[in-house]
Amino acid sequence: MYDESKDLYHGLDVNIAIAAAVTAGGRLWMAQFKNNPNYKLYYSDTDSIIIDKPLSDDKIGNNLGQVKLECTIKKAVFLAPKVYGLITKDGKE
């Protein structure tokens, strides 16, 4: 007996254009710090950036276009992409 449900696509509904636009927007937002002579860039990855000075308060928060401040770093060693060690100001390693 024919089972129509076996012929239908049951994958995720993903809009590639929206995903591309969101990630491009993130790259553009981070570029303002990566390519800015006022900041010394120590490390960056897809969703993170480590620079030499604090961001202004209007850039940090939970609103669209703002970032989350994960920690303040006391010491760091960066060896290669995704290979680094940190000591935060509150002593966490």
PDB file of N, CA, C and O in Angstrom:
ATOM      1  N   MET A   1       0.848  -1.174   0.000  1.00  0.00           N
ATOM      2  CA  MET A   1       0.000   0.000   0.000  1.00  0.00           C
ATOM      3  C   MET A   1       0.895   1.239   0.000  1.00  0.00           C
ATOM      4  O   MET A   1       1.924   1.269   0.676  1.00  0.00           O
ATOM      5  N   TYR A   2       0.507   2.237  -0.744  1.00  0.00           N
ATOM      6  CA  TYR A   2       1.262   3.491  -0.869  1.00  0.00           C
ATOM      7  C   TYR A   2       1.111   4.322   0.399  1.00  0.00           C
ATOM      8  O   TYR A   2       0.006   4.508   0.908  1.00  0.00           O
ATOM      9  N   ASP A   3       2.251   4.824   0.905  1.00  0.00           N
ATOM     10  CA  ASP A   3       2.255   5.672   2.098  1.00  0.00           C
ATOM     11  C   ASP A   3       2.818   7.038   1.707  1.00  0.00           C
ATOM     12  O   ASP A   3       4.030   7.192   1.555  1.00  0.00           O
ATOM     13  N   GLU A   4       1.950   8.014   1.546  1.00  0.00           N
ATOM     14  CA  GLU A   4       2.345   9.357   1.102  1.00  0.00           C
ATOM     15  C   GLU A   4       3.339  10.014   2.056  1.00  0.00           C
ATOM     16  O   GLU A   4       4.189  10.785   1.611  1.00  0.00           O
ATOM     17  N   SER A   5       3.255   9.729   3.348  1.00  0.00           N
ATOM     18  CA  SER A   5       4.136  10.374   4.327  1.00  0.00           C
ATOM     19  C   SER A   5       5.605  10.022   4.099  1.00  0.00           C
ATOM     20  O   SER A   5       6.482  10.778   4.517  1.00  0.00           O
ATOM     21  N   LYS A   6       5.895   8.901   3.450  1.00  0.00           N
ATOM     22  CA  LYS A   6       7.280   8.515   3.170  1.00  0.00           C
ATOM     23  C   LYS A   6       7.876   9.312   2.019  1.00  0.00           C
ATOM     24  O   LYS A   6       9.098   9.379   1.884  1.00  0.00           O
ATOM     25  N   ASP A   7       7.041   9.912   1.197  1.00  0.00           N
ATOM     26  CA  ASP A   7       7.514  10.691   0.055  1.00  0.00           C
ATOM     27  C   ASP A   7       7.664  12.178   0.367  1.00  0.00           C
ATOM     28  O   ASP A   7       8.233  12.920  -0.434  1.00  0.00           O
ATOM     29  N   LEU A   8       7.176  12.610   1.486  1.00  0.00           N
ATOM     30  CA  LEU A   8       7.226  14.025   1.827  1.00  0.00           C
ATOM     31  C   LEU A   8       8.513  14.355   2.564  1.00  0.00           C
ATOM     32  O   LEU A   8       9.040  13.535   3.316  1.00  0.00           O
ATOM     33  N   TYR A   9       9.008  15.550   2.341  1.00  0.00           N
ATOM     34  CA  TYR A   9      10.212  16.031   3.023  1.00  0.00           C
ATOM     35  C   TYR A   9       9.842  16.461   4.433  1.00  0.00           C
ATOM     36  O   TYR A   9       8.918  17.253   4.622  1.00  0.00           O
ATOM     37  N   HIS A  10      10.552  15.947   5.416  1.00  0.00           N
ATOM     38  CA  HIS A  10      10.258  16.272   6.812  1.00  0.00           C
ATOM     39  C   HIS A  10      11.455  16.913   7.506  1.00  0.00           C
ATOM     40  O   HIS A  10      11.630  16.756   8.714  1.00  0.00           O
ATOM     41  N   GLY A  11      12.269  17.625   6.756  1.00  0.00           N
ATOM     42  CA  GLY A  11      13.446  18.280   7.322  1.00  0.00           C
ATOM     43  C   GLY A  11      13.091  19.596   7.993  1.00  0.00           C
ATOM     44  O   GLY A  11      11.920  19.938   8.157  1.00  0.00           O
ATOM     45  N   LEU A  12      14.118  20.313   8.372  1.00  0.00           N
ATOM     46  CA  LEU A  12      13.922  21.608   9.017  1.00  0.00           C
ATOM     47  C   LEU A  12      13.567  22.669   7.989  1.00  0.00           C
ATOM     48  O   LEU A  12      14.046  22.637   6.855  1.00  0.00           O
ATOM     49  N   ASP A  13      12.739  23.590   8.388  1.00  0.00           N
ATOM     50  CA  ASP A  13      12.435  24.739   7.538  1.00  0.00           C
ATOM     51  C   ASP A  13      13.454  25.820   7.846  1.00  0.00           C
ATOM     52  O   ASP A  13      13.412  26.426   8.917  1.00  0.00           O
ATOM     53  N   VAL A  14      14.363  26.068   6.924  1.00  0.00           N
ATOM     54  CA  VAL A  14      15.442  27.021   7.121  1.00  0.00           C
ATOM     55  C   VAL A  14      15.446  28.003   5.966  1.00  0.00           C
ATOM     56  O   VAL A  14      15.376  27.609   4.802  1.00  0.00           O
ATOM     57  N   ASN A  15      15.528  29.277   6.293  1.00  0.00           N
ATOM     58  CA  ASN A  15      15.640  30.296   5.263  1.00  0.00           C
ATOM     59  C   ASN A  15      17.110  30.693   5.163  1.00  0.00           C
ATOM     60  O   ASN A  15      17.619  31.430   6.008  1.00  0.00           O
ATOM     61  N   ILE A  16      17.780  30.205   4.137  1.00  0.00           N
ATOM     62  CA  ILE A  16      19.213  30.439   3.966  1.00  0.00           C
ATOM     63  C   ILE A  16      19.512  31.931   3.826  1.00  0.00           C
ATOM     64  O   ILE A  16      20.527  32.403   4.340  1.00  0.00           O
ATOM     65  N   ALA A  17      18.659  32.670   3.150  1.00  0.00           N
ATOM     66  CA  ALA A  17      18.891  34.102   2.951  1.00  0.00           C
ATOM     67  C   ALA A  17      18.898  34.850   4.285  1.00  0.00           C
ATOM     68  O   ALA A  17      19.738  35.723   4.502  1.00  0.00           O
ATOM     69  N   ILE A  18      17.977  34.517   5.165  1.00  0.00           N
ATOM     70  CA  ILE A  18      17.931  35.178   6.474  1.00  0.00           C
ATOM     71  C   ILE A  18      19.157  34.791   7.300  1.00  0.00           C
ATOM     72  O   ILE A  18      19.757  35.648   7.949  1.00  0.00           O
ATOM     73  N   ALA A  19      19.532  33.523   7.284  1.00  0.00           N
ATOM     74  CA  ALA A  19      20.720  33.084   8.023  1.00  0.00           C
ATOM     75  C   ALA A  19      21.968  33.798   7.512  1.00  0.00           C
ATOM     76  O   ALA A  19      22.810  34.216   8.308  1.00  0.00           O
ATOM     77  N   ALA A  20      22.096  33.942   6.205  1.00  0.00           N
ATOM     78  CA  ALA A  20      23.254  34.633   5.629  1.00  0.00           C
ATOM     79  C   ALA A  20      23.259  36.108   6.015  1.00  0.00           C
ATOM     80  O   ALA A  20      24.315  36.668   6.311  1.00  0.00           O
ATOM     81  N   ALA A  21      22.092  36.738   6.015  1.00  0.00           N
ATOM     82  CA  ALA A  21      22.005  38.154   6.371  1.00  0.00           C
ATOM     83  C   ALA A  21      22.370  38.381   7.835  1.00  0.00           C
ATOM     84  O   ALA A  21      23.061  39.347   8.160  1.00  0.00           O
ATOM     85  N   VAL A  22      21.915  37.507   8.711  1.00  0.00           N
ATOM     86  CA  VAL A  22      22.213  37.648  10.139  1.00  0.00           C
ATOM     87  C   VAL A  22      23.706  37.473  10.398  1.00  0.00           C
ATOM     88  O   VAL A  22      24.299  38.269  11.127  1.00  0.00           O
ATOM     89  N   THR A  23      24.321  36.454   9.818  1.00  0.00           N
ATOM     90  CA  THR A  23      25.754  36.245  10.049  1.00  0.00           C
ATOM     91  C   THR A  23      26.585  37.346   9.410  1.00  0.00           C
ATOM     92  O   THR A  23      27.613  37.738   9.963  1.00  0.00           O
ATOM     93  N   ALA A  24      26.164  37.853   8.256  1.00  0.00           N
ATOM     94  CA  ALA A  24      26.882  38.974   7.632  1.00  0.00           C
ATOM     95  C   ALA A  24      26.781  40.213   8.511  1.00  0.00           C
ATOM     96  O   ALA A  24      27.753  40.956   8.652  1.00  0.00           O
ATOM     97  N   GLY A  25      25.621  40.438   9.098  1.00  0.00           N
ATOM     98  CA  GLY A  25      25.457  41.569  10.012  1.00  0.00           C
ATOM     99  C   GLY A  25      26.373  41.458  11.216  1.00  0.00           C
ATOM    100  O   GLY A  25      26.941  42.455  11.660  1.00  0.00           O
ATOM    101  N   GLY A  26      26.521  40.253  11.746  1.00  0.00           N
ATOM    102  CA  GLY A  26      27.432  40.033  12.868  1.00  0.00           C
ATOM    103  C   GLY A  26      28.877  40.305  12.497  1.00  0.00           C
ATOM    104  O   GLY A  26      29.624  40.898  13.275  1.00  0.00           O
ATOM    105  N   ARG A  27      29.271  39.870  11.304  1.00  0.00           N
ATOM    106  CA  ARG A  27      30.642  40.129  10.847  1.00  0.00           C
ATOM    107  C   ARG A  27      30.880  41.622  10.671  1.00  0.00           C
ATOM    108  O   ARG A  27      31.952  42.120  11.015  1.00  0.00           O
ATOM    109  N   LEU A  28      29.900  42.341  10.143  1.00  0.00           N
ATOM    110  CA  LEU A  28      30.035  43.794   9.980  1.00  0.00           C
ATOM    111  C   LEU A  28      30.125  44.489  11.336  1.00  0.00           C
ATOM    112  O   LEU A  28      30.915  45.418  11.508  1.00  0.00           O
ATOM    113  N   TRP A  29      29.320  44.043  12.300  1.00  0.00           N
ATOM    114  CA  TRP A  29      29.345  44.650  13.632  1.00  0.00           C
ATOM    115  C   TRP A  29      30.718  44.463  14.266  1.00  0.00           C
ATOM    116  O   TRP A  29      31.266  45.403  14.843  1.00  0.00           O
ATOM    117  N   MET A  30      31.279  43.261  14.166  1.00  0.00           N
ATOM    118  CA  MET A  30      32.586  42.989  14.770  1.00  0.00           C
ATOM    119  C   MET A  30      33.716  43.687  14.024  1.00  0.00           C
ATOM    120  O   MET A  30      34.755  43.978  14.618  1.00  0.00           O
ATOM    121  N   ALA A  31      33.536  43.959  12.745  1.00  0.00           N
ATOM    122  CA  ALA A  31      34.580  44.624  11.956  1.00  0.00           C
ATOM    123  C   ALA A  31      34.878  46.022  12.478  1.00  0.00           C
ATOM    124  O   ALA A  31      35.993  46.517  12.314  1.00  0.00           O
ATOM    125  N   GLN A  32      33.892  46.667  13.108  1.00  0.00           N
ATOM    126  CA  GLN A  32      34.136  48.013  13.634  1.00  0.00           C
ATOM    127  C   GLN A  32      35.175  48.015  14.748  1.00  0.00           C
ATOM    128  O   GLN A  32      35.758  49.059  15.042  1.00  0.00           O
ATOM    129  N   PHE A  33      35.416  46.877  15.367  1.00  0.00           N
ATOM    130  CA  PHE A  33      36.454  46.765  16.391  1.00  0.00           C
ATOM    131  C   PHE A  33      37.725  46.142  15.831  1.00  0.00           C
ATOM    132  O   PHE A  33      38.830  46.518  16.222  1.00  0.00           O
ATOM    133  N   LYS A  34      37.570  45.193  14.919  1.00  0.00           N
ATOM    134  CA  LYS A  34      38.739  44.544  14.319  1.00  0.00           C
ATOM    135  C   LYS A  34      39.558  45.514  13.473  1.00  0.00           C
ATOM    136  O   LYS A  34      40.786  45.436  13.452  1.00  0.00           O
ATOM    137  N   ASN A  35      38.898  46.409  12.791  1.00  0.00           N
ATOM    138  CA  ASN A  35      39.565  47.319  11.856  1.00  0.00           C
ATOM    139  C   ASN A  35      39.678  48.741  12.390  1.00  0.00           C
ATOM    140  O   ASN A  35      39.853  49.680  11.614  1.00  0.00           O
ATOM    141  N   ASN A  36      39.581  48.909  13.692  1.00  0.00           N
ATOM    142  CA  ASN A  36      39.586  50.230  14.305  1.00  0.00           C
ATOM    143  C   ASN A  36      40.938  50.476  14.982  1.00  0.00           C
ATOM    144  O   ASN A  36      41.321  49.721  15.875  1.00  0.00           O
ATOM    145  N   PRO A  37      41.666  51.519  14.570  1.00  0.00           N
ATOM    146  CA  PRO A  37      42.972  51.780  15.187  1.00  0.00           C
ATOM    147  C   PRO A  37      42.884  52.192  16.661  1.00  0.00           C
ATOM    148  O   PRO A  37      43.906  52.226  17.346  1.00  0.00           O
ATOM    149  N   ASN A  38      41.692  52.503  17.155  1.00  0.00           N
ATOM    150  CA  ASN A  38      41.525  52.870  18.567  1.00  0.00           C
ATOM    151  C   ASN A  38      41.499  51.657  19.497  1.00  0.00           C
ATOM    152  O   ASN A  38      41.583  51.813  20.716  1.00  0.00           O
ATOM    153  N   TYR A  39      41.384  50.452  18.938  1.00  0.00           N
ATOM    154  CA  TYR A  39      41.363  49.223  19.728  1.00  0.00           C
ATOM    155  C   TYR A  39      42.518  48.331  19.299  1.00  0.00           C
ATOM    156  O   TYR A  39      42.830  48.224  18.113  1.00  0.00           O
ATOM    157  N   LYS A  40      43.145  47.696  20.274  1.00  0.00           N
ATOM    158  CA  LYS A  40      44.142  46.677  19.966  1.00  0.00           C
ATOM    159  C   LYS A  40      43.429  45.330  20.029  1.00  0.00           C
ATOM    160  O   LYS A  40      42.904  44.946  21.074  1.00  0.00           O
ATOM    161  N   LEU A  41      43.416  44.626  18.919  1.00  0.00           N
ATOM    162  CA  LEU A  41      42.740  43.335  18.827  1.00  0.00           C
ATOM    163  C   LEU A  41      43.695  42.225  19.260  1.00  0.00           C
ATOM    164  O   LEU A  41      44.774  42.068  18.688  1.00  0.00           O
ATOM    165  N   TYR A  42      43.292  41.458  20.271  1.00  0.00           N
ATOM    166  CA  TYR A  42      44.097  40.329  20.726  1.00  0.00           C
ATOM    167  C   TYR A  42      43.622  39.018  20.110  1.00  0.00           C
ATOM    168  O   TYR A  42      44.436  38.170  19.744  1.00  0.00           O
ATOM    169  N   TYR A  43      42.304  38.849  19.993  1.00  0.00           N
ATOM    170  CA  TYR A  43      41.761  37.584  19.509  1.00  0.00           C
ATOM    171  C   TYR A  43      40.332  37.812  19.045  1.00  0.00           C
ATOM    172  O   TYR A  43      39.614  38.647  19.596  1.00  0.00           O
ATOM    173  N   SER A  44      39.927  37.066  18.029  1.00  0.00           N
ATOM    174  CA  SER A  44      38.518  37.056  17.636  1.00  0.00           C
ATOM    175  C   SER A  44      38.177  35.692  17.060  1.00  0.00           C
ATOM    176  O   SER A  44      39.035  34.974  16.549  1.00  0.00           O
ATOM    177  N   ASP A  45      36.914  35.363  17.159  1.00  0.00           N
ATOM    178  CA  ASP A  45      36.380  34.130  16.608  1.00  0.00           C
ATOM    179  C   ASP A  45      35.025  34.481  16.011  1.00  0.00           C
ATOM    180  O   ASP A  45      34.675  35.657  15.916  1.00  0.00           O
ATOM    181  N   THR A  46      34.277  33.497  15.618  1.00  0.00           N
ATOM    182  CA  THR A  46      32.992  33.737  14.969  1.00  0.00           C
ATOM    183  C   THR A  46      32.078  34.627  15.801  1.00  0.00           C
ATOM    184  O   THR A  46      31.428  35.524  15.264  1.00  0.00           O
ATOM    185  N   ASP A  47      32.026  34.387  17.096  1.00  0.00           N
ATOM    186  CA  ASP A  47      31.083  35.112  17.950  1.00  0.00           C
ATOM    187  C   ASP A  47      31.740  35.775  19.154  1.00  0.00           C
ATOM    188  O   ASP A  47      31.071  36.047  20.152  1.00  0.00           O
ATOM    189  N   SER A  48      33.041  36.039  19.071  1.00  0.00           N
ATOM    190  CA  SER A  48      33.707  36.670  20.210  1.00  0.00           C
ATOM    191  C   SER A  48      34.855  37.550  19.744  1.00  0.00           C
ATOM    192  O   SER A  48      35.409  37.380  18.658  1.00  0.00           O
ATOM    193  N   ILE A  49      35.188  38.495  20.610  1.00  0.00           N
ATOM    194  CA  ILE A  49      36.289  39.401  20.311  1.00  0.00           C
ATOM    195  C   ILE A  49      36.938  39.801  21.635  1.00  0.00           C
ATOM    196  O   ILE A  49      36.249  40.047  22.625  1.00  0.00           O
ATOM    197  N   ILE A  50      38.256  39.861  21.640  1.00  0.00           N
ATOM    198  CA  ILE A  50      38.992  40.287  22.831  1.00  0.00           C
ATOM    199  C   ILE A  50      39.859  41.465  22.420  1.00  0.00           C
ATOM    200  O   ILE A  50      40.749  41.343  21.578  1.00  0.00           O
ATOM    201  N   ILE A  51      39.576  42.618  23.038  1.00  0.00           N
ATOM    202  CA  ILE A  51      40.283  43.858  22.712  1.00  0.00           C
ATOM    203  C   ILE A  51      40.868  44.457  23.983  1.00  0.00           C
ATOM    204  O   ILE A  51      40.620  43.967  25.085  1.00  0.00           O
ATOM    205  N   ASP A  52      41.645  45.520  23.819  1.00  0.00           N
ATOM    206  CA  ASP A  52      42.424  46.073  24.931  1.00  0.00           C
ATOM    207  C   ASP A  52      41.683  47.030  25.847  1.00  0.00           C
ATOM    208  O   ASP A  52      42.222  47.404  26.889  1.00  0.00           O
ATOM    209  N   LYS A  53      40.483  47.436  25.507  1.00  0.00           N
ATOM    210  CA  LYS A  53      39.770  48.388  26.365  1.00  0.00           C
ATOM    211  C   LYS A  53      38.281  48.079  26.383  1.00  0.00           C
ATOM    212  O   LYS A  53      37.770  47.416  25.481  1.00  0.00           O
ATOM    213  N   PRO A  54      37.588  48.554  27.402  1.00  0.00           N
ATOM    214  CA  PRO A  54      36.153  48.275  27.509  1.00  0.00           C
ATOM    215  C   PRO A  54      35.354  48.940  26.392  1.00  0.00           C
ATOM    216  O   PRO A  54      35.728  49.991  25.872  1.00  0.00           O
ATOM    217  N   LEU A  55      34.258  48.303  26.047  1.00  0.00           N
ATOM    218  CA  LEU A  55      33.314  48.913  25.118  1.00  0.00           C
ATOM    219  C   LEU A  55      32.463  49.922  25.875  1.00  0.00           C
ATOM    220  O   LEU A  55      32.325  49.837  27.095  1.00  0.00           O
ATOM    221  N   SER A  56      31.901  50.863  25.158  1.00  0.00           N
ATOM    222  CA  SER A  56      31.006  51.829  25.797  1.00  0.00           C
ATOM    223  C   SER A  56      29.732  51.113  26.249  1.00  0.00           C
ATOM    224  O   SER A  56      29.358  50.082  25.690  1.00  0.00           O
ATOM    225  N   ASP A  57      29.083  51.662  27.251  1.00  0.00           N
ATOM    226  CA  ASP A  57      27.894  51.040  27.839  1.00  0.00           C
ATOM    227  C   ASP A  57      26.775  50.816  26.827  1.00  0.00           C
ATOM    228  O   ASP A  57      26.003  49.868  26.968  1.00  0.00           O
ATOM    229  N   ASP A  58      26.673  51.665  25.815  1.00  0.00           N
ATOM    230  CA  ASP A  58      25.598  51.507  24.837  1.00  0.00           C
ATOM    231  C   ASP A  58      25.807  50.294  23.920  1.00  0.00           C
ATOM    232  O   ASP A  58      24.881  49.894  23.216  1.00  0.00           O
ATOM    233  N   LYS A  59      26.988  49.716  23.920  1.00  0.00           N
ATOM    234  CA  LYS A  59      27.274  48.541  23.087  1.00  0.00           C
ATOM    235  C   LYS A  59      27.057  47.227  23.836  1.00  0.00           C
ATOM    236  O   LYS A  59      27.029  46.162  23.219  1.00  0.00           O
ATOM    237  N   ILE A  60      26.903  47.291  25.160  1.00  0.00           N
ATOM    238  CA  ILE A  60      26.772  46.089  25.982  1.00  0.00           C
ATOM    239  C   ILE A  60      25.353  46.002  26.531  1.00  0.00           C
ATOM    240  O   ILE A  60      24.842  46.971  27.092  1.00  0.00           O
ATOM    241  N   GLY A  61      24.719  44.845  26.372  1.00  0.00           N
ATOM    242  CA  GLY A  61      23.374  44.655  26.887  1.00  0.00           C
ATOM    243  C   GLY A  61      22.672  43.506  26.205  1.00  0.00           C
ATOM    244  O   GLY A  61      23.303  42.680  25.546  1.00  0.00           O
ATOM    245  N   ASN A  62      21.360  43.455  26.368  1.00  0.00           N
ATOM    246  CA  ASN A  62      20.554  42.372  25.805  1.00  0.00           C
ATOM    247  C   ASN A  62      19.725  42.804  24.609  1.00  0.00           C
ATOM    248  O   ASN A  62      18.952  42.009  24.074  1.00  0.00           O
ATOM    249  N   ASN A  63      19.871  44.037  24.184  1.00  0.00           N
ATOM    250  CA  ASN A  63      19.081  44.533  23.064  1.00  0.00           C
ATOM    251  C   ASN A  63      19.726  44.178  21.733  1.00  0.00           C
ATOM    252  O   ASN A  63      20.912  43.854  21.671  1.00  0.00           O
ATOM    253  N   LEU A  64      18.940  44.241  20.680  1.00  0.00           N
ATOM    254  CA  LEU A  64      19.434  43.988  19.334  1.00  0.00           C
ATOM    255  C   LEU A  64      20.558  44.968  19.025  1.00  0.00           C
ATOM    256  O   LEU A  64      20.411  46.172  19.231  1.00  0.00           O
ATOM    257  N   GLY A  65      21.679  44.453  18.533  1.00  0.00           N
ATOM    258  CA  GLY A  65      22.827  45.295  18.228  1.00  0.00           C
ATOM    259  C   GLY A  65      23.794  45.474  19.384  1.00  0.00           C
ATOM    260  O   GLY A  65      24.784  46.194  19.259  1.00  0.00           O
ATOM    261  N   GLN A  66      23.516  44.825  20.508  1.00  0.00           N
ATOM    262  CA  GLN A  66      24.408  44.886  21.664  1.00  0.00           C
ATOM    263  C   GLN A  66      25.040  43.515  21.898  1.00  0.00           C
ATOM    264  O   GLN A  66      24.549  42.498  21.408  1.00  0.00           O
ATOM    265  N   VAL A  67      26.135  43.508  22.653  1.00  0.00           N
ATOM    266  CA  VAL A  67      26.831  42.257  22.954  1.00  0.00           C
ATOM    267  C   VAL A  67      26.819  41.988  24.451  1.00  0.00           C
ATOM    268  O   VAL A  67      26.575  42.881  25.263  1.00  0.00           O
ATOM    269  N   LYS A  68      27.087  40.744  24.791  1.00  0.00           N
ATOM    270  CA  LYS A  68      27.174  40.332  26.190  1.00  0.00           C
ATOM    271  C   LYS A  68      28.635  40.382  26.616  1.00  0.00           C
ATOM    272  O   LYS A  68      29.507  39.849  25.930  1.00  0.00           O
ATOM    273  N   LEU A  69      28.894  41.015  27.736  1.00  0.00           N
ATOM    274  CA  LEU A  69      30.240  41.029  28.302  1.00  0.00           C
ATOM    275  C   LEU A  69      30.397  39.755  29.128  1.00  0.00           C
ATOM    276  O   LEU A  69      29.827  39.639  30.213  1.00  0.00           O
ATOM    277  N   GLU A  70      31.167  38.809  28.617  1.00  0.00           N
ATOM    278  CA  GLU A  70      31.355  37.521  29.291  1.00  0.00           C
ATOM    279  C   GLU A  70      32.252  37.659  30.513  1.00  0.00           C
ATOM    280  O   GLU A  70      31.954  37.097  31.567  1.00  0.00           O
ATOM    281  N   CYS A  71      33.350  38.404  30.382  1.00  0.00           N
ATOM    282  CA  CYS A  71      34.282  38.554  31.496  1.00  0.00           C
ATOM    283  C   CYS A  71      35.271  39.670  31.182  1.00  0.00           C
ATOM    284  O   CYS A  71      35.378  40.135  30.047  1.00  0.00           O
ATOM    285  N   THR A  72      35.988  40.082  32.218  1.00  0.00           N
ATOM    286  CA  THR A  72      37.098  41.020  32.063  1.00  0.00           C
ATOM    287  C   THR A  72      38.370  40.228  32.338  1.00  0.00           C
ATOM    288  O   THR A  72      38.468  39.528  33.346  1.00  0.00           O
ATOM    289  N   ILE A  73      39.328  40.340  31.451  1.00  0.00           N
ATOM    290  CA  ILE A  73      40.513  39.483  31.493  1.00  0.00           C
ATOM    291  C   ILE A  73      41.678  40.185  32.175  1.00  0.00           C
ATOM    292  O   ILE A  73      41.969  41.351  31.907  1.00  0.00           O
ATOM    293  N   LYS A  74      42.337  39.448  33.061  1.00  0.00           N
ATOM    294  CA  LYS A  74      43.542  39.935  33.733  1.00  0.00           C
ATOM    295  C   LYS A  74      44.790  39.533  32.945  1.00  0.00           C
ATOM    296  O   LYS A  74      45.663  40.364  32.691  1.00  0.00           O
ATOM    297  N   LYS A  75      44.871  38.260  32.561  1.00  0.00           N
ATOM    298  CA  LYS A  75      45.991  37.746  31.767  1.00  0.00           C
ATOM    299  C   LYS A  75      45.453  36.793  30.715  1.00  0.00           C
ATOM    300  O   LYS A  75      44.435  36.130  30.919  1.00  0.00           O
ATOM    301  N   ALA A  76      46.153  36.732  29.581  1.00  0.00           N
ATOM    302  CA  ALA A  76      45.744  35.819  28.518  1.00  0.00           C
ATOM    303  C   ALA A  76      46.941  35.419  27.673  1.00  0.00           C
ATOM    304  O   ALA A  76      47.897  36.178  27.514  1.00  0.00           O
ATOM    305  N   VAL A  77      46.865  34.209  27.135  1.00  0.00           N
ATOM    306  CA  VAL A  77      47.857  33.709  26.187  1.00  0.00           C
ATOM    307  C   VAL A  77      47.084  33.141  25.004  1.00  0.00           C
ATOM    308  O   VAL A  77      46.198  32.304  25.176  1.00  0.00           O
ATOM    309  N   PHE A  78      47.424  33.600  23.801  1.00  0.00           N
ATOM    310  CA  PHE A  78      46.774  33.141  22.581  1.00  0.00           C
ATOM    311  C   PHE A  78      47.818  32.447  21.717  1.00  0.00           C
ATOM    312  O   PHE A  78      48.759  33.084  21.243  1.00  0.00           O
ATOM    313  N   LEU A  79      47.658  31.146  21.511  1.00  0.00           N
ATOM    314  CA  LEU A  79      48.634  30.369  20.761  1.00  0.00           C
ATOM    315  C   LEU A  79      48.231  30.153  19.307  1.00  0.00           C
ATOM    316  O   LEU A  79      49.073  30.198  18.410  1.00  0.00           O
ATOM    317  N   ALA A  80      46.960  29.921  19.081  1.00  0.00           N
ATOM    318  CA  ALA A  80      46.449  29.640  17.737  1.00  0.00           C
ATOM    319  C   ALA A  80      44.933  29.809  17.786  1.00  0.00           C
ATOM    320  O   ALA A  80      44.371  29.977  18.869  1.00  0.00           O
ATOM    321  N   PRO A  81      44.262  29.767  16.636  1.00  0.00           N
ATOM    322  CA  PRO A  81      42.801  29.827  16.673  1.00  0.00           C
ATOM    323  C   PRO A  81      42.227  28.731  17.578  1.00  0.00           C
ATOM    324  O   PRO A  81      42.554  27.553  17.437  1.00  0.00           O
ATOM    325  N   LYS A  82      41.382  29.142  18.491  1.00  0.00           N
ATOM    326  CA  LYS A  82      40.707  28.274  19.457  1.00  0.00           C
ATOM    327  C   LYS A  82      41.659  27.612  20.460  1.00  0.00           C
ATOM    328  O   LYS A  82      41.279  26.660  21.142  1.00  0.00           O
ATOM    329  N   VAL A  83      42.889  28.114  20.548  1.00  0.00           N
ATOM    330  CA  VAL A  83      43.865  27.597  21.514  1.00  0.00           C
ATOM    331  C   VAL A  83      44.373  28.776  22.333  1.00  0.00           C
ATOM    332  O   VAL A  83      45.270  29.503  21.906  1.00  0.00           O
ATOM    333  N   TYR A  84      43.787  28.958  23.522  1.00  0.00           N
ATOM    334  CA  TYR A  84      44.164  30.088  24.365  1.00  0.00           C
ATOM    335  C   TYR A  84      43.874  29.770  25.821  1.00  0.00           C
ATOM    336  O   TYR A  84      43.126  28.843  26.132  1.00  0.00           O
ATOM    337  N   GLY A  85      44.470  30.543  26.704  1.00  0.00           N
ATOM    338  CA  GLY A  85      44.207  30.432  28.132  1.00  0.00           C
ATOM    339  C   GLY A  85      43.958  31.812  28.703  1.00  0.00           C
ATOM    340  O   GLY A  85      44.603  32.784  28.310  1.00  0.00           O
ATOM    341  N   LEU A  86      43.013  31.896  29.640  1.00  0.00           N
ATOM    342  CA  LEU A  86      42.628  33.181  30.227  1.00  0.00           C
ATOM    343  C   LEU A  86      42.606  33.092  31.747  1.00  0.00           C
ATOM    344  O   LEU A  86      42.303  32.042  32.313  1.00  0.00           O
ATOM    345  N   ILE A  87      42.925  34.190  32.393  1.00  0.00           N
ATOM    346  CA  ILE A  87      42.659  34.384  33.819  1.00  0.00           C
ATOM    347  C   ILE A  87      41.837  35.663  33.903  1.00  0.00           C
ATOM    348  O   ILE A  87      42.282  36.727  33.472  1.00  0.00           O
ATOM    349  N   THR A  88      40.640  35.552  34.460  1.00  0.00           N
ATOM    350  CA  THR A  88      39.757  36.711  34.543  1.00  0.00           C
ATOM    351  C   THR A  88      40.096  37.550  35.763  1.00  0.00           C
ATOM    352  O   THR A  88      40.842  37.119  36.642  1.00  0.00           O
ATOM    353  N   LYS A  89      39.541  38.749  35.807  1.00  0.00           N
ATOM    354  CA  LYS A  89      39.799  39.644  36.944  1.00  0.00           C
ATOM    355  C   LYS A  89      39.286  39.069  38.254  1.00  0.00           C
ATOM    356  O   LYS A  89      39.794  39.414  39.321  1.00  0.00           O
ATOM    357  N   ASP A  90      38.273  38.185  38.188  1.00  0.00           N
ATOM    358  CA  ASP A  90      37.774  37.562  39.421  1.00  0.00           C
ATOM    359  C   ASP A  90      38.481  36.240  39.726  1.00  0.00           C
ATOM    360  O   ASP A  90      38.038  35.492  40.598  1.00  0.00           O
ATOM    361  N   GLY A  91      39.588  35.942  39.009  1.00  0.00           N
ATOM    362  CA  GLY A  91      40.433  34.798  39.331  1.00  0.00           C
ATOM    363  C   GLY A  91      40.091  33.486  38.653  1.00  0.00           C
ATOM    364  O   GLY A  91      40.768  32.486  38.893  1.00  0.00           O
ATOM    365  N   LYS A  92      39.067  33.452  37.817  1.00  0.00           N
ATOM    366  CA  LYS A  92      38.705  32.206  37.131  1.00  0.00           C
ATOM    367  C   LYS A  92      39.674  31.938  35.983  1.00  0.00           C
ATOM    368  O   LYS A  92      40.125  32.860  35.304  1.00  0.00           O
ATOM    369  N   GLU A  93      39.984  30.661  35.779  1.00  0.00           N
ATOM    370  CA  GLU A  93      40.879  30.264  34.686  1.00  0.00           C
ATOM    371  C   GLU A  93      40.115  29.542  33.606  1.00  0.00           C
ATOM    372  O   GLU A  93      40.701  29.131  32.604  1.00  0.00           O
TER     373      GLU A  93
END
